[in-house]
Amino acid sequence: MVMDLKSILEAILFASQKPLSNRELREILANTADRSDEEPPKAFRKVKDEEIEAALLELEKEHAAAERTYRLVCVAGAWQFVSNPEFSPWLKTMFGERTRPPRLSQPALETLAIISYRQPMTRAEIEQIRGVAVDGVMQTLLERGLVESAGRAEVVGRPMTYATTPLFLEYFGLKNLEELPAADELRRIPVQKPESLLTVDPGLATAPPDEIKESATTPLAAPEVQTTEASQTEGDAPTTESSQ
């Protein structure tokens, strides 16, 4: 049997109990070479990520063309073998059905879509696009692990920014964010950003109070936010509730 890279990766993924990323696969190849004095393992000590990716993509095509009951997929940057959905009735009988978390409400999906296409974003920027407060929705997304803190924006007040997580990609079956469907209209919606923080030296994050010019101390105009009857904090309502 030919010990090529594609066959080795197939054997590793077939036996793995969890999805594996390109980095994890490369580490397995390197560690195996270090522990072996035989030639086949040592030949794959320094395999590049590009070679691993190419072999996996070829494997993916081969399994799809073979029309077997399972296939190779990449979700959230990690590869794994999965059963085809049409065989789920028999697999559910054997393993039982897993308890899934409740579905996301329409407001939660809308908020998640905004973040996914324009991340990282502050809560105020999200509310400008949606036109309503998103405190309750954001709390739900954070608790579900679909959104996480991505640092602070370099603007007045240093508000927290948010971005999607690897679990978001897994939840929607995406390899990476580049696989998101086109949403040009969502990307074109203008968002008013606060003024940047004042600085006096490249090594300083912000200017000391006594060095801020008097001309820069005028109050900032509050960003315009569309107000509606539903502009109060919006919770993670049932999907039957009308979206804002």
C-alpha positions in Angstrom: 0.0 0.0 0.0 1.3 3.4 -1.0 2.0 5.6 2.1 1.3 9.0 0.6 0.2 12.1 2.5 -3.4 11.8 1.5 -3.8 8.3 2.8 -2.1 9.1 6.1 -4.4 12.1 6.7 -7.4 10.0 5.8 -6.4 7.3 8.4 -5.8 9.9 11.1 -9.1 11.7 10.5 -11.0 8.4 10.3 -9.7 7.3 13.7 -10.0 10.7 15.4 -12.7 11.3 18.0 -12.8 15.0 17.2 -12.3 17.4 14.3 -8.6 18.3 13.6 -7.2 21.5 12.1 -4.3 21.7 9.6 -2.0 22.7 12.5 -3.0 19.7 14.6 -2.5 17.4 11.6 0.9 18.9 11.0 1.9 18.4 14.6 0.8 14.7 14.5 3.0 14.1 11.4 6.0 15.9 13.0 5.6 14.1 16.4 5.3 10.7 14.7 8.5 11.4 12.7 10.4 12.3 15.9 9.3 9.1 17.6 10.2 6.8 14.7 13.4 5.7 13.1 11.6 4.3 10.1 11.6 6.0 6.7 7.9 6.5 6.0 7.1 8.6 9.1 10.3 10.6 8.9 9.6 11.6 5.3 6.6 13.6 6.5 8.4 15.5 9.3 8.3 18.9 7.6 5.0 18.9 5.6 3.8 22.4 4.9 0.3 23.6 5.6 -0.3 24.2 1.9 0.5 20.5 1.2 -1.9 19.3 3.9 -4.7 21.6 2.7 -4.3 20.4 -0.9 -4.4 16.8 0.1 -7.5 17.3 2.3 -9.3 19.2 -0.5 -8.5 16.3 -2.9 -9.8 13.8 -0.3 -13.0 15.9 0.1 -13.6 15.7 -3.6 -12.9 12.0 -3.8 -15.3 11.1 -1.0 -18.0 13.4 -2.5 -17.7 11.8 -5.9 -17.7 8.3 -4.4 -21.2 8.9 -3.0 -20.6 6.9 0.2 -22.7 7.2 3.3 -20.2 9.5 4.8 -18.0 12.4 3.6 -15.1 14.6 4.7 -16.0 18.2 5.6 -14.2 21.2 7.1 -16.2 23.2 9.7 -14.7 26.1 11.6 -11.3 25.3 10.2 -11.2 21.7 11.4 -11.7 18.5 9.3 -13.8 15.5 10.2 -15.8 12.6 8.6 -19.5 13.0 9.0 -22.5 10.9 8.0 -24.7 12.1 5.2 -28.0 13.6 6.6 -30.3 11.2 4.8 -29.1 8.4 7.0 -30.0 10.2 10.2 -33.1 8.2 11.1 -31.1 5.0 11.6 -28.3 6.7 13.4 -30.8 8.5 15.8 -32.2 5.1 16.7 -28.8 3.7 17.5 -27.3 6.7 19.4 -30.5 8.6 20.4 -31.2 12.2 19.8 -29.1 14.9 21.4 -30.7 17.7 23.2 -30.2 20.8 21.2 -30.4 24.3 22.6 -33.5 26.3 21.6 -33.5 28.0 18.2 -32.3 31.5 17.9 -35.0 34.1 17.7 -35.4 36.4 14.6 -33.9 39.4 16.5 -30.9 37.3 17.6 -30.3 36.1 14.0 -30.5 39.6 12.7 -28.0 40.8 15.3 -25.7 37.9 14.6 -25.8 38.6 10.9 -24.8 42.2 11.4 -21.8 41.2 13.6 -20.7 38.4 11.3 -20.4 40.7 8.3 -19.0 43.8 9.9 -17.0 42.6 12.9 -15.6 43.7 15.2 -18.4 46.0 16.2 -19.5 48.0 19.3 -22.9 47.6 20.7 -23.8 51.2 19.7 -22.9 50.4 16.1 -25.1 47.3 16.1 -28.0 49.4 17.5 -27.5 52.0 14.8 -28.1 49.4 12.1 -30.9 47.5 13.9 -32.6 50.7 15.2 -33.3 49.2 18.6 -31.4 48.3 21.8 -29.8 44.9 21.7 -28.8 44.3 25.4 -31.0 41.2 25.8 -30.1 39.8 22.4 -26.3 40.3 23.0 -26.5 38.6 26.4 -28.1 35.6 24.7 -25.5 35.4 22.0 -22.7 35.7 24.5 -24.2 33.0 26.7 -24.6 30.7 23.7 -20.9 31.2 22.8 -21.7 32.5 19.3 -20.2 36.0 20.0 -17.3 37.0 22.2 -15.5 40.2 23.3 -12.9 41.3 20.7 -11.2 44.0 22.6 -12.0 47.7 22.9 -12.5 50.3 20.1 -9.9 53.1 19.9 -12.6 55.8 20.3 -13.8 58.0 23.1 -15.0 55.8 26.0 -13.2 52.7 24.7 -16.4 50.7 24.2 -16.2 46.9 24.0 -16.2 45.4 20.5 -17.7 42.0 19.6 -17.0 39.3 17.0 -18.2 35.8 16.2 -16.5 32.7 17.6 -15.4 29.4 16.1 -18.7 27.9 17.6 -20.6 30.3 15.3 -18.9 28.7 12.2 -19.7 25.2 13.6 -23.3 26.2 14.4 -23.9 27.3 10.7 -21.6 24.6 9.1 -19.1 27.2 7.7 -15.5 26.5 7.0 -14.6 30.2 7.6 -16.1 33.6 7.4 -15.4 33.8 3.7 -18.1 31.3 3.1 -20.8 33.6 4.4 -23.3 34.4 1.6 -23.0 37.8 -0.1 -24.7 40.6 1.8 -23.7 43.8 0.0 -26.8 45.7 1.2 -25.9 45.0 4.9 -22.3 46.1 4.3 -23.4 49.4 2.7 -25.5 50.6 5.7 -23.5 53.6 7.0 -22.5 53.5 10.7 -21.5 56.7 12.5 -18.3 56.1 14.4 -17.3 58.3 17.5 -14.3 60.5 17.2 -10.9 58.8 17.8 -9.1 59.2 21.0 -6.8 62.2 21.3 -3.1 61.4 21.3 0.0 63.5 21.9 2.6 60.9 21.4 2.7 57.6 19.4 3.7 55.8 22.6 0.7 57.1 24.5 -2.8 55.6 24.2 -4.5 58.8 25.2 -3.5 62.3 26.0 -3.1 63.4 29.7 -6.0 65.7 30.7 -3.7 68.8 31.0 -2.4 68.3 27.4 -5.7 68.0 25.7 -6.3 71.2 23.7 -9.2 73.4 24.7 -10.6 73.2 21.2 -10.9 69.4 21.6 -12.9 69.6 24.8 -16.3 70.5 23.2 -18.9 67.8 23.8 -19.3 65.1 21.1 -22.6 65.0 19.4 -24.5 61.8 20.2 -24.9 59.5 17.3 -28.3 59.4 15.8 -30.2 56.3 16.7 -33.6 55.5 15.1 -36.2 55.5 17.9 -39.3 53.4 17.6 -41.9 52.2 20.0 -39.8 49.0 20.4 -36.6 50.8 21.1 -36.4 49.5 24.7 -34.1 46.7 25.5 -34.9 43.7 23.3 -34.8 40.3 24.8 -34.4 37.0 23.0 -38.0 36.8 22.0 -39.8 33.9 20.3 -39.3 33.8 16.5 -43.0 34.7 16.0 -42.3 38.2 17.2 -42.0 40.7 14.4 -38.5 41.8 13.7 -37.4 45.5 14.1 
